[in-house]
Amino acid sequence: MTLPRLLVTTLWIATGAVLSSVFGKNWGAVGYVIGFLLGACGAFLLTWLIVLTQNLLLKPFPECRNGKCRTYRDYTWRRGSIYGREKGGVFRYRCKCGGEYIRKGNRFLQVLTDGNTRPYKKYEGKKWVNDAP
């Protein structure tokens, strides 16, 4: 487990423990359990919201290859995924023009018809720049 993950997990547990003690004083054993669950789940949801806000709103989408799609509203993702999330830090999108892209960290990769990817854009200094090899 990496240090950031350890710190976030510790924060979730600590939040649950604090809320557990608050609820436990008033409701006894049931209060401890309910307080811990509410605190840990609340901290988890807040972390999830921060990550989604960063990916969708604070770090804008680049324009597509055709130059028509520019915001997250111009992109769609696989139904059932959470805002296009495929796995840790990898998001898959399709623009209105039909182009398919993968967002991996600060890189936006174009998915080719054969399924391979090629560099397209990278996010540097609050803007997207070409990432051509």
C-alpha positions in Angstrom: 0.0 0.0 0.0 1.4 3.4 -1.0 1.7 6.3 1.5 -1.2 8.3 0.1 -3.6 5.3 0.2 -2.4 4.5 3.8 -3.1 8.1 4.8 -6.6 8.2 3.2 -7.5 4.8 4.8 -6.3 6.1 8.2 -8.4 9.2 7.7 -11.5 7.1 7.0 -10.9 5.0 10.1 -10.1 8.0 12.3 -13.3 9.7 11.2 -15.3 6.6 11.9 -13.7 6.4 15.4 -14.4 10.0 16.3 -18.0 9.8 15.2 -18.3 6.4 16.9 -17.3 7.9 20.3 -19.8 10.8 19.8 -22.7 8.5 19.0 -21.6 5.9 21.6 -21.8 8.3 24.5 -25.5 8.9 23.7 -26.7 5.5 22.4 -24.3 3.0 23.9 -23.0 0.0 21.9 -25.4 0.5 19.0 -24.2 4.1 18.8 -20.6 3.1 18.5 -21.4 0.8 15.5 -23.6 3.3 13.8 -21.2 6.2 14.4 -18.3 4.3 13.0 -20.2 3.2 9.9 -21.5 6.8 9.3 -18.1 8.3 9.9 -16.2 5.9 7.7 -18.8 5.9 4.9 -19.1 9.7 5.0 -15.3 10.2 4.7 -15.2 7.6 1.9 -17.9 9.5 0.0 -16.2 12.8 0.5 -12.9 11.4 -0.9 -14.8 10.0 -3.9 -16.5 13.4 -4.5 -13.1 15.1 -4.4 -11.6 12.7 -6.9 -14.6 13.1 -9.3 -14.5 16.9 -9.0 -10.8 16.9 -9.9 -11.3 14.6 -12.9 -14.4 16.3 -14.3 -14.3 19.9 -13.4 -10.9 21.0 -12.2 -8.9 19.3 -14.9 -10.9 20.1 -18.1 -11.2 17.8 -21.1 -9.1 18.5 -24.2 -10.7 19.1 -27.5 -11.1 16.0 -29.6 -9.2 15.3 -32.8 -11.9 16.9 -34.8 -11.8 20.1 -32.6 -15.5 20.0 -31.9 -15.8 18.3 -28.5 -14.3 20.5 -25.7 -16.0 19.8 -22.3 -17.0 16.8 -20.3 -20.6 17.3 -21.6 -19.3 16.4 -25.1 -18.0 13.0 -23.9 -19.8 9.9 -22.9 -18.6 6.8 -21.0 -19.7 3.2 -20.7 -23.0 2.7 -18.9 -22.4 1.3 -15.5 -19.0 2.8 -15.0 -18.4 5.7 -12.6 -17.7 8.7 -14.9 -15.8 6.4 -17.3 -13.5 4.7 -14.7 -12.2 1.5 -16.0 -9.6 0.8 -13.2 -7.4 2.8 -10.9 -6.6 6.1 -12.5 -7.8 5.0 -16.0 -10.9 6.5 -17.6 -12.4 5.7 -21.0 -14.5 8.2 -23.0 -16.1 8.6 -26.4 -16.6 12.0 -27.9 -19.7 13.1 -29.8 -17.7 12.7 -33.1 -17.2 9.0 -32.4 -13.5 9.2 -31.3 -12.5 7.0 -28.4 -10.0 8.1 -25.7 -8.4 6.9 -22.5 -7.5 9.3 -19.7 -4.6 8.0 -17.7 -3.2 10.4 -15.1 -2.3 13.6 -17.0 -2.4 11.9 -20.4 -5.2 11.7 -22.9 -4.6 8.8 -25.3 -6.5 8.1 -28.5 -7.8 4.6 -29.0 -7.2 3.4 -32.5 -9.5 1.1 -34.5 -7.3 -1.9 -33.8 -7.6 -1.3 -30.0 -4.1 0.1 -29.5 -3.5 3.6 -28.1 -1.3 6.5 -29.1 -0.4 9.6 -27.3 -2.7 12.6 -28.0 -2.6 15.3 -25.3 -1.0 15.7 -21.9 -2.0 18.1 -19.1 0.8 20.6 -18.3 0.5 23.8 -16.4 -3.3 24.1 -16.4 -3.6 23.4 -20.2 -3.6 20.5 -22.6 -0.6 20.3 -24.9 0.2 17.9 -27.8 1.8 14.6 -26.7 3.0 13.4 -30.0 6.0 11.1 -29.9 
